[in-house]
Amino acid sequence: MTSRVVLEGLEFHARHGVYDTEAVLGARFVVDAELHYDFAGLPDDLARAVNYAAVYDAIRDEVTGRRHNLIEVLTDRIARRLLRDQPTLERVVVRVHKPFAPLPGVFRDVYAELELRQDMARA
């Protein structure tokens, strides 16, 4: 199976991080979600597909609804939620980018990535 729908570059302001200033000021977080499911031959019926508007809402809720110290934990929560909420999905790949992470150097990006399958999400 090679079909997927990708939501890329979803940007949110949130307060994740281990430092007190991150909790107070917050920062920009960017999420990418690859939604893998077999849609070859799919009828033109939203009820039979993955509703990516609902996926966006779930991602926004996870990113802005609760604070985490680690972006790895946030990435895991997003992936498991998507698989739980959208049972048509066979697997997801979620990336949470923290492009302004408090690091003492010049860098383009920091991100956590997780790939989960339906059977792994229930474990």
NUZAPA-599425 format. One record per residue (C-alpha): x, y, z; residue number from 1; residue in three letters. Coordinates in steps of 0.05 Angstrom, whole numbers. Example, Ala and Ser with C-alpha at 12.3 -4.5 7.8 and 13.67 -1.06 7.14 Angstrom:
BEGIN
<site east="246" north="-90" up="156" num="1" residuo="Ala"/>
<site east="273" north="-21" up="143" num="2" residuo="Ser"/>
REM end
This chain:
BEGIN
<site east="0" north="0" up="0" num="1" residuo="Met"/>
<site east="29" north="67" up="-20" num="2" residuo="Thr"/>
<site east="-28" north="116" up="-15" num="3" residuo="Ser"/>
<site east="-26" north="172" up="35" num="4" residuo="Arg"/>
<site east="-54" north="241" up="50" num="5" residuo="Val"/>
<site east="-4" north="291" up="80" num="6" residuo="Val"/>
<site east="-19" north="351" up="123" num="7" residuo="Leu"/>
<site east="46" north="390" up="123" num="8" residuo="Glu"/>
<site east="67" north="452" up="159" num="9" residuo="Gly"/>
<site east="10" north="460" up="209" num="10" residuo="Leu"/>
<site east="33" north="517" up="253" num="11" residuo="Glu"/>
<site east="11" north="531" up="325" num="12" residuo="Phe"/>
<site east="33" north="573" up="383" num="13" residuo="His"/>
<site east="42" north="530" up="445" num="14" residuo="Ala"/>
<site east="81" north="526" up="510" num="15" residuo="Arg"/>
<site east="119" north="459" up="507" num="16" residuo="His"/>
<site east="189" north="453" up="535" num="17" residuo="Gly"/>
<site east="228" north="442" up="599" num="18" residuo="Val"/>
<site east="245" north="514" up="613" num="19" residuo="Tyr"/>
<site east="202" north="563" up="652" num="20" residuo="Asp"/>
<site east="208" north="615" up="597" num="21" residuo="Thr"/>
<site east="179" north="566" up="547" num="22" residuo="Glu"/>
<site east="118" north="557" up="592" num="23" residuo="Ala"/>
<site east="109" north="632" up="598" num="24" residuo="Val"/>
<site east="125" north="656" up="528" num="25" residuo="Leu"/>
<site east="111" north="596" up="486" num="26" residuo="Gly"/>
<site east="138" north="585" up="416" num="27" residuo="Ala"/>
<site east="119" north="563" up="346" num="28" residuo="Arg"/>
<site east="109" north="489" up="334" num="29" residuo="Phe"/>
<site east="100" north="459" up="265" num="30" residuo="Val"/>
<site east="67" north="391" up="254" num="31" residuo="Val"/>
<site east="68" north="345" up="194" num="32" residuo="Asp"/>
<site east="23" north="285" up="191" num="33" residuo="Ala"/>
<site east="25" north="230" up="139" num="34" residuo="Glu"/>
<site east="-40" north="191" up="138" num="35" residuo="Leu"/>
<site east="-32" north="123" up="106" num="36" residuo="His"/>
<site east="-93" north="85" up="83" num="37" residuo="Tyr"/>
<site east="-115" north="49" up="20" num="38" residuo="Asp"/>
<site east="-157" north="98" up="-19" num="39" residuo="Phe"/>
<site east="-147" north="67" up="-88" num="40" residuo="Ala"/>
<site east="-217" north="57" up="-117" num="41" residuo="Gly"/>
<site east="-249" north="95" up="-59" num="42" residuo="Leu"/>
<site east="-319" north="120" up="-73" num="43" residuo="Pro"/>
<site east="-328" north="195" up="-72" num="44" residuo="Asp"/>
<site east="-358" north="193" up="-2" num="45" residuo="Asp"/>
<site east="-326" north="227" up="59" num="46" residuo="Leu"/>
<site east="-356" north="175" up="105" num="47" residuo="Ala"/>
<site east="-310" north="123" up="73" num="48" residuo="Arg"/>
<site east="-247" north="166" up="75" num="49" residuo="Ala"/>
<site east="-203" north="198" up="128" num="50" residuo="Val"/>
<site east="-232" north="265" up="147" num="51" residuo="Asn"/>
<site east="-171" north="310" up="146" num="52" residuo="Tyr"/>
<site east="-210" north="369" up="174" num="53" residuo="Ala"/>
<site east="-222" north="326" up="236" num="54" residuo="Ala"/>
<site east="-149" north="306" up="235" num="55" residuo="Val"/>
<site east="-129" north="380" up="235" num="56" residuo="Tyr"/>
<site east="-175" north="393" up="294" num="57" residuo="Asp"/>
<site east="-146" north="334" up="333" num="58" residuo="Ala"/>
<site east="-74" north="358" up="320" num="59" residuo="Ile"/>
<site east="-92" north="429" up="341" num="60" residuo="Arg"/>
<site east="-124" north="403" up="405" num="61" residuo="Asp"/>
<site east="-64" north="360" up="423" num="62" residuo="Glu"/>
<site east="-14" north="416" up="409" num="63" residuo="Val"/>
<site east="-51" north="473" up="443" num="64" residuo="Thr"/>
<site east="-92" north="437" up="496" num="65" residuo="Gly"/>
<site east="-39" north="410" up="543" num="66" residuo="Arg"/>
<site east="33" north="427" up="558" num="67" residuo="Arg"/>
<site east="89" north="375" up="553" num="68" residuo="His"/>
<site east="162" north="380" up="570" num="69" residuo="Asn"/>
<site east="183" north="337" up="512" num="70" residuo="Leu"/>
<site east="163" north="342" up="439" num="71" residuo="Ile"/>
<site east="173" north="267" up="435" num="72" residuo="Glu"/>
<site east="113" north="258" up="482" num="73" residuo="Val"/>
<site east="72" north="307" up="442" num="74" residuo="Leu"/>
<site east="89" north="270" up="378" num="75" residuo="Thr"/>
<site east="67" north="204" up="409" num="76" residuo="Asp"/>
<site east="1" north="233" up="435" num="77" residuo="Arg"/>
<site east="-16" north="261" up="366" num="78" residuo="Ile"/>
<site east="0" north="196" up="330" num="79" residuo="Ala"/>
<site east="-42" north="154" up="378" num="80" residuo="Arg"/>
<site east="-100" north="202" up="376" num="81" residuo="Arg"/>
<site east="-102" north="202" up="301" num="82" residuo="Leu"/>
<site east="-103" north="126" up="298" num="83" residuo="Leu"/>
<site east="-156" north="123" up="351" num="84" residuo="Arg"/>
<site east="-201" north="177" up="320" num="85" residuo="Asp"/>
<site east="-193" north="154" up="248" num="86" residuo="Gln"/>
<site east="-198" north="77" up="247" num="87" residuo="Pro"/>
<site east="-192" north="77" up="171" num="88" residuo="Thr"/>
<site east="-118" north="95" up="179" num="89" residuo="Leu"/>
<site east="-69" north="38" up="174" num="90" residuo="Glu"/>
<site east="-10" north="78" up="199" num="91" residuo="Arg"/>
<site east="13" north="150" up="211" num="92" residuo="Val"/>
<site east="78" north="186" up="210" num="93" residuo="Val"/>
<site east="78" north="248" up="254" num="94" residuo="Val"/>
<site east="132" north="301" up="259" num="95" residuo="Arg"/>
<site east="132" north="356" up="310" num="96" residuo="Val"/>
<site east="181" north="411" up="293" num="97" residuo="His"/>
<site east="208" north="461" up="343" num="98" residuo="Lys"/>
<site east="245" north="509" up="298" num="99" residuo="Pro"/>
<site east="262" north="558" up="354" num="100" residuo="Phe"/>
<site east="285" north="508" up="406" num="101" residuo="Ala"/>
<site east="330" north="539" up="459" num="102" residuo="Pro"/>
<site east="396" north="513" up="433" num="103" residuo="Leu"/>
<site east="462" north="551" up="437" num="104" residuo="Pro"/>
<site east="478" north="550" up="363" num="105" residuo="Gly"/>
<site east="454" north="562" up="292" num="106" residuo="Val"/>
<site east="407" north="509" up="266" num="107" residuo="Phe"/>
<site east="349" north="502" up="217" num="108" residuo="Arg"/>
<site east="302" north="457" up="256" num="109" residuo="Asp"/>
<site east="293" north="406" up="312" num="110" residuo="Val"/>
<site east="238" north="355" up="306" num="111" residuo="Tyr"/>
<site east="213" north="289" up="334" num="112" residuo="Ala"/>
<site east="184" north="237" up="286" num="113" residuo="Glu"/>
<site east="143" north="176" up="301" num="114" residuo="Leu"/>
<site east="112" north="124" up="256" num="115" residuo="Glu"/>
<site east="57" north="81" up="286" num="116" residuo="Leu"/>
<site east="11" north="28" up="258" num="117" residuo="Arg"/>
<site east="-60" north="14" up="283" num="118" residuo="Gln"/>
<site east="-37" north="-50" up="317" num="119" residuo="Asp"/>
<site east="20" north="-13" up="353" num="120" residuo="Met"/>
<site east="-25" north="43" up="377" num="121" residuo="Ala"/>
<site east="-69" north="-4" up="417" num="122" residuo="Arg"/>
<site east="-10" north="-37" up="453" num="123" residuo="Ala"/>
REM end
